[in-house]
Amino acid sequence: MSEQLLIVNKDIQIPADAIRFFYVRSSGPGGQNVNKVSSKAVLRWNPETSLPESVVLRFQKLFPRCWTNDGEIVLTSQRTRNALKNKTDCLEKLCKMLQQAAKEPKFRIPTRPTKRSIQKRLQNKIINSQKKQERKKISYE
């Protein structure tokens, strides 16, 4: 990751000034320091300015909870007590999510099962049915 660009892959490069960071107080235990230090990193970014529309749509479908009503992506990190480490963690999360959204899904060609596989499946069903029939209690009437 360079200072001017966040490079996700060869097609997706995000300018650093498009991503905004805010630092707020972390939740949870942390001792006396937790009430004084703002170490939780909050990343805000509008992807429609620097991403292809197909990637944006896949991103929305894969990660709907990250989106705001204004069309911004919001990610947070509070893993560590260090604000800088949390910032890099947010950027790594964003990169992984974008790499996942950038992969185009493979087109699946529907196929039919072979006659042999159908026969085998039906035969297994018969065998399993017989097994279960043998487990029943025997009535002596």
PEQUIZI-V622363 format. One line per field, one symbol per residue. phi: phi as a letter, one per 20 degrees, with the letter a starting at -180 (. if undefined). A space follows every 50 residues. Layout:
phi=???
This chain:
phi=.efeceeebfedcdffffeddcccffenfanfffeddedfececbeffec cfffffffffffcffeeefendecccbcfdedffffffffffgfffffff fffffffeefcdffffffffffffffffffgffffffeeee
